[in-house]
Amino acid sequence: MGNVLSAVDEAIDQLTATLIQQQQHNGTWHFCFENGIIIDAYVIILFRTLNIQNEVLIRQLHDRILTEQQPEGCWKLYFDEEEGNLSASIEAYYALLYSGYSQKTDEPMLRAKRFIQSKGGLGQVSSILTKVILAATGQMKWPASLSSIPLEVLLLPTFSPINFFEFSGYSRIHLTPILIMADHHFSIKTAHTPELDELKVDRIHINEPHSREDQEVLDSINSGLRKLIGTPRSIHEAAITKAEQFILQRLEADGTLYSYASSTILMIFALLALGYDKDHPLITHAVQGITAMQYNFNDKTTIQNSPSTVWDTALLAYTLQEAGINADHVAIRNAAAYLLSKQQDKTADWSIHNPNPIPGGWGFSDSNTLNPDVDDTTAALRAIQTLSQTDPLHRESWNRGLNWVLSMQNEGGGWPAFEKKTKKMLTWLAIDGAKSAAIDPSEADLTGRTLEYLGNFCGLDIRHEFIKYGTKWLIKHQEKDGSWYGRWGICYIYGTWAALTGLEAVGVSSNHITVQKGTQWLLRIQNPDGGWGESCRSDRLLRYVPLGESTPPQTAWALDALIAVHPQPTAQINKGIYRLIASLQEDNWMISYPTGAGLPGNYYTHYHSYRYIWPLLTLSHYREKYRH
C-alpha cells in the first residue's frame, strides 16, 4: 500500500507542476481540441471557394491531412476503424485537390481514389455534412432528405406539436444554413474547383424514398404549415427572412456562428446563397473567427471546431484543487477570475423550454456567450466552489450557476446538455446522425455528473425529491449488462463512471443492486495490463466494444468510479493505478485516441487536456480516500 501511495504522490507532484507551468497569463489553459481532418478539409474548400489566399494556412492544413492518410489510401476517424472511413476519405481527397498542392496523379491521391472507388464512391456517402459540402460546391445534387424539409418550418410557432425549437440547439444552428442552401439549390464553383467524376462509381441516390417515420414527421410539419396565413410566395419569403435573421442573431463577437467552425462554414455558404458578396464584412469576420481557431502542435496545424478553453480551464482548476493546490494559489485565483468573466448573462435559446430562471450557465468555448450547457456549468462551479465560501463575488456567481443547473432538470429526472424537452419524434428524420444530433435528451453522463456535483459539493442527497428523481432516472436507464451509455465521451466506460460516481455522491448505497452491477461490469472489462480501453465503435453499435488497449482517460474514469464505491483499495484498483501512472510517460496511439464523442460514426474528439485532467483527478481521489 505504501509503495502505491508513494508512486501516486510522485505522479501528482509531477502533473501539478506541469499544469501550473502550462497555465496562460490570463488564467486559462489552452489545449488542443482535435477533431480529425473534417474541419481542416472544409476550411480548405471554403477558402478556395472564397478565393482567400492564405497560402501558409492552406498548405499547413493540406500537409496535416496528408500525414493522416493510411497506407491503404483511406482516412480514419479513429485508429481501429477497420475499413477506413469513406466520408472522411472523400473530404480529404477533395480538399487536397482543391488546395492545389496535390494532383490527381500523385501516388497518395491514386491510393485514395482506389479506396474511395472500392467503397462505391460519392454515391455511398452517408455523412450529411459531406453531402452538404459536395452539393454546395457543385459535386452532387441536393439530397431529398434535406430539400424535402421546407424552410417554412422556421415559421411554426413554438406551441406547435412539431416546430423548429424541438430540434436541439446544435441541430438548429447547423440545419438553418443547410436548409437555406437546399431551398435555393445552391452550388458554387470556381475556375479551380476540381472535378470528382472519377469518384462517381455508383449512382448517387438523391431521391431516396422516405421511410414511414420520416414521412410522418414531414406530414406533421406540413400540417402545421397549412395553418400559416398568407400566400405560398409570401410565406416562403418570410421563411427566408426568418432563416437569415436566425443566423445573424446568433453570431458571436468573433464572427462565428455559436462558436462552432462547422456551423460558421455552413453559414458562409448560406450567406452566399442569399446573395451576399464574398467580401461582405460578415463573411470576412467569420473567416477571421475560423482562422483564429487554428492550433499548432507537433509541427502540425489543425482547425478546432470549438476551442475547449472554458471546459479545460474549469476542469483543471477544479482538479488542481483536488490534488491539494490551495484555492488561494495564484493559479486557481487567475482561473477563477477568468471563469467569472465567462459566466453567461444572456437569455438565449435555452430559455424557450426553460423560461423562468436567471441566466447563469457557462459555455464550452472562450467566445461562447449564447449556448451554455450543464456539464460546463457544473465544471465551473466545482472550480469556484471553495472561493465562493469566502468571497461575495464568487458566491453570487455560484448561486446563479447552481440555480441555472437545477432549472435544467427534465421532468423525468435526468439532465440534458443544452436544452430541456426536445422531442424524440425528430430522430426519425432521414438524416444521418439525426438520432444523436436532432434532439438533446437526458443522458446518463450529464445526469451522473450533475448528481455528483450536487452530492459532493452541495450536500444534497436522495432525501431531496428532485435528487431522488435523478437517481431513479439513472437506475431506469442502466443497460442490462450493468453499464450506462455516455453521450459526450467514449462511451459506456464514460457513462458508467458518471453514473456510479453520481449515485454514490447522493447517498445510494454501494450495496445497491444497480451499483453492484455497474461495478462488476467495470471489473469484467478491465484489461490484463490493469487499464481500460473502449473503441469509438461503441457509440455507433450501441454496445460496448473493447479497444484491446488501455487509454489514460478511460482508465482514469473506470478507476475513479471504483474508488468512489470501494471503502478500501482492491488489487484490481491498485493494478489500474500502476497502469495509469505508467501511461503518463508514454507517447503512442493510445494517448491520442479520441475519447470525446460528437456525432456517432461521424465525429470524434481527442482532447489534448484529457491525458492530464482525468489521471490527476483519479490519483488525487485515490490518495484522499485511501491515505488513512
C-alpha positions in Angstrom: 0.0 0.0 0.0 2.8 2.4 0.9 4.5 1.8 -2.4 1.3 2.6 -4.3 0.8 5.8 -2.4 4.4 6.8 -2.9 4.0 6.4 -6.6 0.7 8.3 -6.5 2.3 11.2 -4.7 5.1 11.4 -7.1 2.8 11.4 -10.1 0.5 14.0 -8.6 3.5 16.3 -7.9 4.7 15.9 -11.5 1.3 16.6 -13.0 0.5 19.6 -10.9 3.9 21.2 -11.6 3.5 20.6 -15.3 0.0 22.0 -15.4 0.7 25.1 -13.3 3.6 25.8 -15.7 1.4 25.5 -18.7 -1.3 28.0 -17.5 -1.6 31.1 -19.6 -1.2 34.6 -18.2 -5.0 35.2 -18.3 -5.7 32.2 -16.1 -6.7 29.8 -18.9 -5.2 26.6 -20.2 -5.0 26.2 -24.0 -5.0 22.6 -25.0 -5.9 21.4 -28.5 -9.5 20.2 -29.2 -8.6 17.9 -32.1 -11.3 16.7 -34.4 -9.7 14.6 -37.1 -9.4 16.1 -40.6 -13.0 17.1 -41.2 -12.8 20.8 -40.3 -9.4 21.2 -41.9 -10.8 19.8 -45.2 -13.8 22.1 -45.1 -11.6 25.2 -44.4 -9.5 24.5 -47.5 -12.6 24.0 -49.6 -14.1 27.2 -48.2 -11.0 29.3 -48.6 -10.5 28.2 -52.2 -14.2 28.9 -52.9 -13.9 32.4 -51.5 -10.5 32.9 -53.2 -8.8 33.6 -49.8 -5.1 33.3 -50.5 -3.9 32.4 -47.0 -1.3 30.0 -48.5 0.6 29.4 -45.3 -2.5 28.1 -43.5 -3.9 26.2 -46.5 -0.5 24.5 -47.0 -0.3 23.6 -43.3 -3.8 22.1 -43.4 -3.0 20.2 -46.6 0.1 18.7 -45.1 -1.6 17.6 -41.9 -4.4 15.9 -43.9 -1.8 14.1 -46.0 0.1 12.9 -42.9 -3.2 11.3 -41.6 -3.6 9.1 -44.7 -3.4 5.4 -44.0 -1.2 3.1 -46.1 -4.2 1.6 -47.8 -5.2 5.0 -49.1 -8.0 5.8 -46.7 -8.5 8.2 -43.8 -9.9 7.0 -40.5 -11.9 8.7 -37.7 -10.1 6.6 -35.1 -7.2 4.1 -35.0 -9.2 0.9 -35.0 -11.8 1.9 -37.6 -11.5 -1.3 -39.5 -12.2 -0.5 -43.1 -11.4 3.2 -43.2 -14.0 6.0 -43.4 -15.5 6.8 -46.8 -16.8 10.2 -46.0 -13.6 11.4 -44.4 -11.6 10.0 -47.3 -13.7 11.8 -49.9 -13.4 15.1 -47.9 -9.7 14.6 -47.6 -9.3 13.8 -51.3 -11.4 16.8 -52.4 -9.6 19.2 -50.1 -6.2 18.1 -51.1 -7.0 18.6 -54.7 -8.8 21.9 -54.1 -5.7 23.2 -52.2 -3.7 22.9 -55.4 -0.8 21.3 -53.5 -1.8 17.8 -54.5 -2.5 16.4 -58.0 -4.6 13.5 -59.1 -1.5 11.8 -60.4 0.3 11.9 -57.1 0.8 8.4 -55.6 -1.2 9.2 -52.3 -4.1 10.6 -54.4 -4.1 7.5 -56.6 -4.3 5.3 -53.4 -7.1 7.5 -52.1 -9.0 7.2 -55.3 -8.7 3.4 -55.4 -10.0 3.2 -51.8 -13.0 5.6 -52.5 -13.9 3.7 -55.7 -13.7 0.4 -53.9 -16.3 1.6 -51.4 -18.7 2.8 -54.1 -17.6 6.4 -54.4 -19.7 9.5 -53.9 -22.9 7.5 -54.2 -22.3 5.7 -51.0 -21.6 8.7 -48.8 -23.8 8.7 -45.6 -22.5 11.7 -43.7 -24.9 14.6 -44.0 -22.2 17.2 -43.7 -20.2 15.5 -46.5 -23.2 15.6 -48.8 -23.8 19.3 -48.0 -20.3 20.3 -48.8 -20.3 18.3 -52.0 -23.7 19.8 -53.0 -22.8 23.3 -52.1 -19.7 23.2 -54.3 -21.4 21.5 -57.3 -20.2 17.9 -56.9 -23.7 16.4 -56.4 -27.3 17.5 -56.3 -29.1 18.3 -53.1 -30.4 15.1 -51.5 -34.1 14.8 -50.9 -33.6 14.1 -47.2 -32.7 17.8 -47.0 -34.5 19.5 -49.8 -37.8 17.9 -48.7 -37.7 19.8 -45.3 -39.4 23.1 -46.0 -37.7 26.2 -44.9 -41.0 27.3 -43.7 -40.6 25.1 -40.6 -38.8 28.1 -39.1 -42.2 29.9 -39.1 -44.0 27.3 -37.0 -44.9 28.7 -33.5 -43.2 27.1 -30.5 -46.6 25.7 -29.3 -46.9 23.6 -32.5 -46.5 19.9 -31.9 -43.5 19.9 -34.3 -41.6 23.2 -34.5 -38.0 24.3 -35.2 -37.2 24.6 -31.5 -37.9 21.0 -30.9 -34.6 20.4 -32.7 -31.6 20.7 -30.4 -29.6 23.9 -30.5 -26.7 22.1 -32.1 -29.0 20.8 -34.8 -30.8 24.2 -35.4 -27.5 26.1 -35.8 -26.3 23.7 -38.5 -29.6 22.9 -40.1 -30.6 26.5 -40.7 -27.8 27.3 -43.2 -28.2 23.9 -44.7 -32.0 24.4 -45.3 -31.2 27.9 -46.8 -28.8 26.3 -49.3 -31.1 23.3 -50.1 -34.0 25.7 -50.6 -32.0 27.7 -53.1 -30.5 24.6 -54.7 -27.3 26.5 -54.1 -23.9 25.5 -55.6 -20.8 27.5 -56.3 -17.8 26.5 -58.4 -14.7 28.4 -59.3 -12.2 28.1 -62.0 -10.1 26.0 -59.6 -12.9 23.6 -58.4 -11.7 20.1 -59.1 -14.0 17.7 -60.8 -14.6 14.4 -59.0 -16.1 12.4 -61.9 -13.6 9.6 -61.1 -15.3 9.1 -57.7 -18.8 8.7 -59.2 -18.8 4.9 -59.2 -22.3 4.0 -58.0 -25.3 6.1 -59.0 -25.8 8.9 -56.5 -29.2 8.5 -54.8 -30.7 11.9 -54.2 -34.3 10.9 -54.2 -34.4 8.1 -51.7 -38.0 7.1 -50.7 -39.0 8.4 -47.3 -39.4 5.9 -44.5 -42.8 5.7 -42.8 -41.4 7.5 -39.8 -39.7 10.2 -41.9 -42.9 10.8 -43.8 -44.8 11.1 -40.5 -42.5 13.9 -39.4 -42.8 15.7 -42.7 -46.6 15.3 -42.7 -46.7 16.8 -39.2 -44.6 19.7 -40.3 -46.7 20.3 -43.5 -49.9 20.1 -41.4 -48.6 22.9 -39.3 -47.6 24.9 -42.3 -51.1 24.8 -43.8 -52.3 26.8 -40.8 -49.9 29.7 -41.7 -51.7 32.8 -43.1 -50.6 34.2 -46.4 -49.9 33.2 -50.0 -47.3 30.5 -50.5 -44.9 33.0 -52.0 -45.3 35.5 -49.1 -44.9 32.7 -46.6 -41.8 31.4 -48.4 -40.2 34.9 -48.5 -41.0 35.3 -44.8 -39.2 31.9 -44.1 -36.1 33.1 -46.0 -36.0 36.3 -44.0 -36.6 34.3 -40.7 -33.8 31.9 -41.5 -31.4 34.8 -42.3 -32.3 36.6 -39.1 -32.0 33.4 -37.1 -28.4 33.1 -38.2 -27.5 36.8 -37.8 -28.9 37.0 -34.3 -26.7 34.1 -33.1 -23.3 35.4 -34.2 -20.6 35.7 -31.6 -18.2 38.6 -31.2 -15.5 36.7 -33.1 -17.8 36.4 -36.1 -18.5 32.7 -35.7 -22.0 31.1 -35.5 -22.5 29.7 -32.0 -18.7 29.4 -31.7 -18.5 26.3 -34.0 -16.3 26.3 -37.0 -18.6 23.8 -38.7 -21.7 25.9 -38.4 -19.8 29.0 -39.4 -18.5 27.4 -42.6 -22.1 26.4 -43.4 -23.3 29.9 -42.6 -20.8 31.4 -45.1 -22.1 29.2 -47.9 -25.7 30.1 -46.9 -24.9 33.8 -47.0 -23.5 33.3 -50.5 -26.8 31.5 -51.4 -28.7 34.6 -50.1 -26.7 36.9 -52.4 -24.1 38.2 -50.0 -20.8 39.1 -51.7 -17.7 37.1 -50.9 -16.1 40.2 -49.5 -19.1 41.1 -47.3 -17.9 42.2 -43.8 -19.9 39.4 -42.1 -18.2 36.8 -44.2 -14.8 38.4 -43.7 -15.3 38.5 -40.0 -16.5 34.9 -39.9 -13.4 33.8 -41.8 -11.2 35.6 -39.2 -13.1 33.8 -36.5 -12.4 30.4 -38.1 -8.8 31.2 -38.8 -8.3 32.1 -35.1 -9.4 28.6 -34.2 -6.2 27.1 -35.5 -3.9 25.2 -33.2 -0.3 24.2 -33.8 1.2 21.1 -32.3 3.9 18.6 -33.2 4.7 20.7 -36.3 1.1 20.3 -37.5 -1.7 22.8 -37.7 -5.4 22.0 -37.4 -8.6 24.0 -37.1 -10.5 23.3 -33.9 -14.2 23.1 -34.3 -14.8 24.8 -30.9 -11.8 25.5 -28.8 -12.2 24.0 -25.3 -10.8 26.8 -23.3 -13.6 27.2 -20.7 -14.1 23.5 -20.3 -10.3 22.8 -19.9 -9.8 25.7 -17.5 -12.7 24.8 -15.3 -11.8 21.1 -15.1 -8.1 21.9 -14.5 -8.8 24.5 -11.8 -11.0 22.0 -10.0 -8.6 19.1 -10.5 -5.6 21.0 -9.2 -7.6 21.8 -6.0 -8.5 18.1 -5.6 -4.7 17.5 -5.9 -4.0 19.7 -3.0 -3.4 23.1 -4.5 -5.0 25.8 -2.3 -7.9 27.9 -3.6 -5.8 31.0 -2.8 -3.0 29.9 -5.1 -2.5 32.4 -7.8 -3.2 29.7 -10.5 -6.6 29.0 -9.0 -7.4 32.7 -8.4 -6.5 33.5 -12.0 -8.5 30.6 -13.4 -11.5 31.6 -11.3 -11.3 35.2 -12.4 -11.3 34.0 -16.0 -14.3 31.7 -15.4 -16.3 34.5 -13.7 -15.8 36.6 -16.8 -17.2 33.8 -18.9 -20.4 33.2 -17.0 -23.3 33.9 -19.3 -25.8 36.6 -18.7 -28.0 36.5 -21.8 -31.4 34.9 -22.1 -30.9 32.8 -25.3 -32.5 29.8 -27.0 -32.1 27.6 -23.9 -34.8 29.7 -22.3 -37.6 28.7 -24.8 -38.2 25.5 -22.9 -37.0 26.9 -19.6 -38.4 30.4 -19.4 -38.1 31.3 -15.7 -34.5 31.2 -14.4 -32.0 34.0 -14.5 -29.1 33.2 -16.9 -26.0 31.8 -15.2 -24.6 29.0 -17.1 -21.2 28.6 -18.8 -20.4 27.5 -22.3 -17.6 25.4 -23.8 -15.5 27.9 -25.7 -14.0 31.3 -25.0 -16.2 33.2 -27.5 -19.4 31.4 -26.4 -21.9 33.8 -24.9 -25.2 32.2 -26.1 -25.0 28.5 -25.6 -24.4 27.4 -22.0 -24.5 23.7 -21.1 -25.0 21.8 -17.9 -21.6 20.0 -18.0 -19.5 23.1 -18.4 -21.6 24.9 -15.7 -21.0 22.2 -13.1 -17.3 22.1 -14.1 -17.0 25.9 -13.5 -19.0 25.6 -10.2 -16.6 22.9 -9.0 -13.7 25.2 -9.8 -15.1 28.3 -7.9 -16.7 26.3 -5.0 -14.1 27.0 -2.3 -13.7 30.6 -3.2 -17.5 31.1 -3.2 -17.5 30.3 0.5 -15.5 33.4 1.4 -15.8 35.8 -1.5 -19.2 37.5 -2.2 -18.4 37.9 -5.9 -17.8 34.2 -6.3 -20.8 33.4 -4.1 -23.1 35.4 -6.3 -21.7 33.7 -9.4 -22.0 30.3 -7.8 -25.7 30.9 -6.8 -26.6 31.9 -10.3 -24.9 28.9 -11.8 -26.4 26.4 -9.4 -29.9 27.8 -9.9 -29.5 27.5 -13.6 -28.3 23.9 -13.4 -31.2 23.0 -11.1 -33.7 24.6 -13.6 -32.4 22.4 -16.4 -33.6 19.1 -14.9 -36.0 17.4 -17.2 -39.4 16.1 -16.0 -38.2 12.5 -16.0 -35.4 13.3 -13.5 -32.4 13.4 -15.9 -30.4 16.3 -17.2 -29.7 17.2 -20.8 -26.7 19.1 -22.2 -28.1 22.3 -23.6 -31.9 22.4 -23.6 -34.9 20.8 -21.9 -37.7 18.9 -23.5 -36.7 18.2 -27.1 -38.8 15.6 -28.9 -37.9 12.1 -29.8 -40.0 12.2 -33.0 -37.4 14.3 -34.7 -34.9 11.4 -34.6 -37.0 9.7 -37.3 -35.8 12.2 -39.9 -33.8 10.5 -42.7 -30.6 12.5 -41.8 -27.5 10.5 -40.9 -26.8 11.1 -37.2 -30.3 12.6 -36.6 -30.8 10.2 -33.7 -27.9 11.8 -31.8 -27.9 15.3 -33.1 -31.6 16.2 -33.7 -32.6 16.2 -30.0 -30.9 16.9 -26.6 -32.4 14.3 -24.2 -31.4 13.5 -20.7 -28.2 11.5 -20.7 -26.5 9.2 -18.1 -23.2 11.1 -18.3 -24.9 14.5 -17.8 -27.2 13.2 -15.1 -24.5 11.4 -13.2 -22.0 14.3 -13.3 -24.7 16.7 -12.1 -25.7 14.4 -9.2 -22.0 14.0 -8.3 -21.7 17.8 -8.1 -24.9 18.3 -6.1 -24.0 15.5 -3.7 -20.3 16.1 -3.1 -20.3 19.9 -3.3 -23.8 20.9 -2.3 -24.5 18.3 0.4 -27.7 17.2 -1.3 -28.9 13.6 -1.3 -31.7 11.2 -2.1 -33.8 12.7 0.8 -34.4 15.6 -1.6 -37.2 14.7 -4.0 -35.5 16.1 -7.2 -32.3 14.2 -6.4 -34.4 11.0 -5.9 -35.9 11.6 -9.4 -32.4 11.9 -10.8 -31.3 8.6 -9.3 -34.4 6.9 -10.4 -33.7 8.1 -14.0 -30.2 6.6 -13.8 -31.4 3.3 -12.4 -34.0 3.1 -15.1 -31.5 3.7 -17.9 -28.9 1.2 -16.8 -28.1 -1.3 -19.5 -28.7 -5.0 -18.9 -25.0 -5.7 -18.6 -24.7 -3.1 -15.8 -23.2 -0.3 -17.9 -24.6 3.1 -18.9 -24.3 4.8 -22.3 -22.4 8.1 -22.3 -23.2 10.6 -24.9 -20.3 13.0 -24.7 -17.4 10.6 -24.0 -16.5 7.1 -25.3 -18.7 5.6 -24.3 -20.0 3.0 -21.9 -17.0 3.4 -19.6 -17.7 7.2 -19.6 -21.4 6.8 -18.9 -20.8 4.2 -16.2 -18.2 6.3 -14.4 -20.5 9.3 -14.4 -23.5 7.2 -13.2 -21.6 5.4 -10.4 -19.9 8.5 -9.0 -23.2 10.4 -9.2 -25.2 7.7 -7.4 -22.5 7.3 -4.7 -22.3 11.1 -4.1 -26.0 11.4 -3.3 -26.2 8.5 -0.9 -27.1 5.5 -2.9 -25.5 2.5 -1.1 -22.6 0.7 -2.6 -24.6 -2.5 -1.9 -27.5 -1.3 -4.1 -28.0 -3.8 -6.9 -27.6 -1.1 -9.6 -24.2 0.0 -8.1 -23.1 -3.6 -7.8 -24.0 -4.4 -11.4 -22.1 -1.3 -12.6 -19.1 -2.1 -10.5 -18.9 -5.7 -11.7 -19.2 -4.6 -15.3 -16.2 -2.3 -14.9 -14.2 -5.1 -13.3 -15.1 -7.6 -16.1 -13.8 -5.3 -18.8 -10.5 -4.5 -17.1 -7.6 -5.2 -19.5 -4.8 -7.7 -18.5 -2.4 -4.7 -18.1 -4.7 -3.2 -15.5 -6.1 -0.4 -17.6 -9.3 0.2 -19.5 -10.0 1.0 -23.2 -13.1 1.2 -25.3 -13.5 1.7 -29.0 -15.3 4.6 -30.7 -17.3 1.8 -32.5 -19.3 1.5 -29.3 -21.4 4.6 -29.8 -22.3 3.6 -33.4 -23.1 0.0 -32.5 -24.7 0.9 -29.2 -22.9 -1.8 -27.3 -19.5 -1.9 -25.5 -16.7 -2.7 -27.9 -13.3 -3.3 -26.3 -10.4 -1.3 -27.8 -7.9 -4.0 -26.9 -5.5 -1.5 -25.3 -5.7 1.0 -22.4 -6.2 4.7 -22.7 -5.4 7.2 -19.9 -8.8 8.9 -19.8 -10.8 5.7 -19.9 -8.6 4.0 -17.3 -9.0 7.1 -15.1 -12.8 7.1 -15.4 -13.1 3.4 -14.5 -10.8 3.8 -11.6 -12.5 6.9 -10.3 -15.8 5.0 -10.3 -14.3 2.0 -8.5 -12.6 4.3 -5.9 -15.9 6.0 -5.3 -17.7 2.8 -4.3 -14.9 0.9 -2.6 -14.1 1.9 1.0 -10.6 0.2 0.7 -8.3 -0.2 -2.3 -8.6 -3.6 -4.0 -6.0 -5.5 -6.0 -7.8 -4.5 -9.3 -7.8 -0.8 -8.3 -4.1 -0.9 -7.4 -3.2 -2.6 -10.7 -5.2 0.0 -12.5 -3.4 2.8 -10.6 0.0 1.4 -11.6 -1.1 1.2 -15.2 -2.4 4.8 -15.1 0.8 6.1 -13.7 2.9 4.2 -16.3 0.7 5.8 -19.1 1.8 9.2 -18.1 5.3 8.5 -19.5 4.0 7.0 -22.8 3.5 8.6 -26.2 1.7 6.3 -28.6 -1.6 6.0 -30.4 -3.5 5.1 -27.2 -2.5 8.6 -25.8 -4.0 10.3 -28.9 -7.0 8.0 -29.3 -10.2 10.1 -29.3 -12.3 9.7 -26.2 -14.6 12.6 -26.7 -17.8 12.0 -28.6 -19.6 14.3 -31.0 -21.7 12.6 -33.7 -21.7 8.8 -33.6 -20.0 7.3 -36.6 -19.0 10.8 -37.9 -17.2 12.9 -35.4 -14.9 12.2 -32.5 -12.5 14.4 -30.4 -9.1 13.9 -29.0 -8.9 16.4 -26.1 -5.2 17.0 -25.5 -6.0 18.0 -21.9 -7.5 14.6 -21.0 -4.2 12.9 -20.5 -3.6 15.3 -17.6 -7.1 16.1 -16.2 -8.6 12.7 -15.6 -5.4 10.8 -14.4 -4.7 13.7 -11.9 -8.3 13.7 -10.7 -8.3 9.9 -10.1 -4.9 9.8 -8.5 -6.0 12.6 -6.2 -9.2 10.8 -5.2 -7.2 7.6 -4.6 -4.8 9.5 -2.3 -7.6 11.4 -0.5 -9.7 8.3 0.2 -7.1 5.7 1.0 -4.2 7.6 2.6 -5.6 6.8 6.1 
